[in-house]
């Protein structure tokens, strides 16, 4: 009787092995397993019991069949795990593409360390543009205007096996936005250029190698490497941490689109592989003799900017930036009248976290002789910004955050000035964030230097990159 029972068990196990092999071989083409990890665990539990009984009765043939069954189900479990990890990687890649497309600045040739293929064309280039229109409703009335429309061209030339030269020029359009500052005097996005319907936003030439990159021209600053963590609202924001200081584009002081700036950046890979952190990004810039905003006939002696960024390979970044613009004529009556008591300094710490459904960025700045009130008076103070978005369903996103800039208590020359507003909005992304429509409500508690309230702003608009 017992030999027949052994034979029956062996036949059953052999049949089960054949069936499992057929299941494994007939997995769906798209990689979706027909057997889940949970069911595999249940089968393995029963299998272990069978194996124990067979081994106890010392049946070598049944033992080999059981071990074969274990190998098959281990392969099934490994396949399930690999597919789940692949899905996670796809979500991370998609989230990174959304973060890049959402950014105000599309980025230069080298925004992060890359390995270029050996076989590439000697010259590559492209023309790009972005139409950004908005309608704002304020207490003073409505206004249809530009929201940073621009067009540009960029290209790169391969000088040797591992080095490239590149150039870029970009123009901004202000055709509809000449009156925008009258409706929104409490903060600047760095886009308004009063009296200019067409103006240069960026122009840069540079050289890069796998280790270092250097450039000269009008470029996004080292400071912006960190402040862009929160400069992501469609029509508001970036008014509290000194990026576009003194109601300018931050060009002269060097914190926004820096003028006549020499920049270099390096990537230092010193952390172990298990840290899952990208090479450390160090950025340096130098300027000389730029005019002090709002102070006629007086220039900064020199400016220097530093920033450092640490990015994980998945979902977070941490950065710090410092910008110094020295003032050599502190006894000049025009300098004293503007409220300047020393060098312009801006220290910024920022962090961000994101996945395929959400993004959170925060930045805190200490500003000395760097920012001004609505009437152009300089002061020392603190600023902070928060930006967040969350995917509601499919292509609909909820956005929110705040900007807060407040002078120190002893800064009496700033009067009653305080910038404080929250933003809540809804975004519909047509093509990631390269093409979108949005609505934003700016809930404003800002008071100007004279103590008057600014009032809320409701905005609807579109962004269409090409």
ZIRA-V355874 format. One record per residue. N is the residue number from 1. RES is the residue in three letters. PSI is psi in whole degrees, 0 to 359 (999 if undefined). Layout:
n,res,psi
N,RES,PSI
N,RES,PSI
This chain:
n,res,psi
1,UNK,314
2,UNK,319
3,UNK,321
4,UNK,321
5,UNK,318
6,UNK,315
7,UNK,319
8,UNK,318
9,UNK,317
10,UNK,315
11,UNK,317
12,UNK,315
13,UNK,321
14,UNK,318
15,UNK,320
16,UNK,322
17,UNK,314
18,UNK,317
19,UNK,317
20,UNK,321
21,UNK,320
22,UNK,321
23,UNK,316
24,UNK,316
25,UNK,333
26,UNK,27
27,UNK,149
28,UNK,146
29,UNK,328
30,UNK,6
31,UNK,4
32,UNK,118
33,UNK,147
34,UNK,344
35,UNK,126
36,UNK,168
37,UNK,325
38,UNK,316
39,UNK,324
40,UNK,322
41,UNK,322
42,UNK,317
43,UNK,319
44,UNK,325
45,UNK,314
46,UNK,323
47,UNK,318
48,UNK,321
49,UNK,316
50,UNK,315
51,UNK,320
52,UNK,314
53,UNK,320
54,UNK,315
55,UNK,321
56,UNK,326
57,UNK,2
58,UNK,57
59,UNK,98
60,UNK,321
61,UNK,316
62,UNK,324
63,UNK,317
64,UNK,320
65,UNK,318
66,UNK,318
67,UNK,323
68,UNK,319
69,UNK,320
70,UNK,315
71,UNK,319
72,UNK,314
73,UNK,331
74,UNK,321
75,UNK,320
76,UNK,314
77,UNK,320
78,UNK,320
79,UNK,317
80,UNK,315
81,UNK,316
82,UNK,319
83,UNK,324
84,UNK,319
85,UNK,322
86,UNK,322
87,UNK,320
88,UNK,317
89,UNK,320
90,UNK,320
91,UNK,319
92,UNK,316
93,UNK,319
94,UNK,320
95,UNK,320
96,UNK,320
97,UNK,323
98,UNK,319
99,UNK,318
100,UNK,315
101,UNK,334
102,UNK,333
103,UNK,144
104,UNK,321
105,UNK,122
106,UNK,349
107,UNK,150
108,UNK,185
109,UNK,318
110,UNK,94
111,UNK,342
112,UNK,160
113,UNK,131
114,UNK,156
115,UNK,113
116,UNK,147
117,UNK,154
118,UNK,324
119,UNK,96
120,UNK,162
121,UNK,150
122,UNK,325
123,UNK,134
124,UNK,148
125,UNK,170
126,UNK,158
127,UNK,139
128,UNK,168
129,UNK,170
130,UNK,120
131,UNK,123
132,UNK,106
133,UNK,149
134,UNK,156
135,UNK,124
136,UNK,136
137,UNK,120
138,UNK,179
139,UNK,335
140,UNK,353
141,UNK,190
142,UNK,156
143,UNK,128
144,UNK,125
145,UNK,177
146,UNK,156
147,UNK,39
148,UNK,32
149,UNK,143
150,UNK,163
151,UNK,148
152,UNK,178
153,UNK,145
154,UNK,153
155,UNK,164
156,UNK,149
157,UNK,131
158,UNK,112
159,UNK,327
160,UNK,188
161,UNK,323
162,UNK,33
163,UNK,148
164,UNK,147
165,UNK,145
166,UNK,160
167,UNK,154
168,UNK,141
169,UNK,139
170,UNK,134
171,UNK,144
172,UNK,150
173,UNK,134
174,UNK,34
175,UNK,323
176,UNK,357
177,UNK,19
178,UNK,329
179,UNK,6
180,UNK,321
181,UNK,337
182,UNK,331
183,UNK,342
184,UNK,70
185,UNK,355
186,UNK,359
187,UNK,154
188,UNK,139
189,UNK,3
190,UNK,11
191,UNK,329
192,UNK,127
193,UNK,91
194,UNK,131
195,UNK,2
196,UNK,116
197,UNK,337
198,UNK,126
199,UNK,155
200,UNK,125
201,UNK,317
202,UNK,146
203,UNK,121
204,UNK,140
205,UNK,147
206,UNK,175
207,UNK,139
208,UNK,150
209,UNK,174
210,UNK,344
211,UNK,322
212,UNK,157
213,UNK,141
214,UNK,146
215,UNK,163
216,UNK,143
217,UNK,209
218,UNK,109
219,UNK,160
220,UNK,135
221,UNK,167
222,UNK,327
223,UNK,322
224,UNK,341
225,UNK,331
226,UNK,317
227,UNK,341
228,UNK,349
229,UNK,328
230,UNK,356
231,UNK,69
232,UNK,3
233,UNK,155
234,UNK,333
235,UNK,3
236,UNK,182
237,UNK,182
238,UNK,40
239,UNK,359
240,UNK,343
241,UNK,16
242,UNK,14
243,UNK,306
244,UNK,72
245,UNK,158
246,UNK,36
247,UNK,37
248,UNK,185
249,UNK,13
250,UNK,16
251,UNK,315
252,UNK,317
253,UNK,331
254,UNK,17
255,UNK,346
256,UNK,248
257,UNK,92
258,UNK,137
259,UNK,139
260,UNK,56
261,UNK,139
262,UNK,123
263,UNK,152
264,UNK,151
265,UNK,148
266,UNK,152
267,UNK,122
268,UNK,114
269,UNK,87
270,UNK,353
271,UNK,149
272,UNK,158
273,UNK,323
274,UNK,346
275,UNK,341
276,UNK,42
277,UNK,138
278,UNK,163
279,UNK,139
280,UNK,129
281,UNK,116
282,UNK,130
283,UNK,137
284,UNK,142
285,UNK,153
286,UNK,140
287,UNK,160
288,UNK,135
289,UNK,30
290,UNK,146
291,UNK,143
292,UNK,123
293,UNK,129
294,UNK,1
295,UNK,102
296,UNK,134
297,UNK,7
298,UNK,134
299,UNK,156
300,UNK,147
301,UNK,306
302,UNK,162
303,UNK,145
304,UNK,138
305,UNK,140
306,UNK,142
307,UNK,155
308,UNK,136
309,UNK,134
310,UNK,115
311,UNK,135
312,UNK,165
313,UNK,2
314,UNK,285
315,UNK,16
316,UNK,156
317,UNK,148
318,UNK,133
319,UNK,159
320,UNK,143
321,UNK,148
322,UNK,135
323,UNK,132
324,UNK,127
325,UNK,114
326,UNK,142
327,UNK,118
328,UNK,347
329,UNK,60
330,UNK,339
331,UNK,356
332,UNK,130
333,UNK,323
334,UNK,325
335,UNK,314
336,UNK,321
337,UNK,331
338,UNK,352
339,UNK,10
340,UNK,126
341,UNK,358
342,UNK,195
343,UNK,151
344,UNK,124
345,UNK,141
346,UNK,121
347,UNK,128
348,UNK,136
349,UNK,132
350,UNK,156
351,UNK,154
352,UNK,154
353,UNK,142
354,UNK,158
355,UNK,194
356,UNK,352
357,UNK,342
358,UNK,164
359,UNK,136
360,UNK,125
361,UNK,140
362,UNK,144
363,UNK,140
364,UNK,134
365,UNK,144
366,UNK,122
367,UNK,127
368,UNK,121
369,UNK,36
370,UNK,315
371,UNK,161
372,UNK,163
373,UNK,182
374,UNK,341
375,UNK,8
376,UNK,17
377,UNK,126
378,UNK,152
379,UNK,166
380,UNK,141
381,UNK,185
382,UNK,145
383,UNK,151
384,UNK,150
385,UNK,146
386,UNK,133
387,UNK,135
388,UNK,149
389,UNK,154
390,UNK,134
391,UNK,118
392,UNK,296
393,UNK,134
394,UNK,251
395,UNK,10
396,UNK,130
397,UNK,139
398,UNK,129
399,UNK,153
400,UNK,166
401,UNK,195
402,UNK,164
403,UNK,133
404,UNK,121
405,UNK,121
406,UNK,133
407,UNK,157
408,UNK,156
409,UNK,324
410,UNK,357
411,UNK,69
412,UNK,335
413,UNK,342
414,UNK,357
415,UNK,228
416,UNK,19
417,UNK,132
418,UNK,128
419,UNK,120
420,UNK,115
421,UNK,152
422,UNK,158
423,UNK,133
424,UNK,139
425,UNK,173
426,UNK,134
427,UNK,139
428,UNK,114
429,UNK,117
430,UNK,314
431,UNK,90
432,UNK,236
433,UNK,14
434,UNK,331
435,UNK,121
436,UNK,164
437,UNK,150
438,UNK,163
439,UNK,132
440,UNK,138
441,UNK,118
442,UNK,109
443,UNK,102
444,UNK,125
445,UNK,22
446,UNK,142
447,UNK,139
448,UNK,183
449,UNK,330
450,UNK,354
451,UNK,6
452,UNK,145
453,UNK,149
454,UNK,316
455,UNK,157
456,UNK,160
457,UNK,130
458,UNK,131
459,UNK,138
460,UNK,145
461,UNK,179
462,UNK,154
463,UNK,127
464,UNK,98
465,UNK,145
466,UNK,999
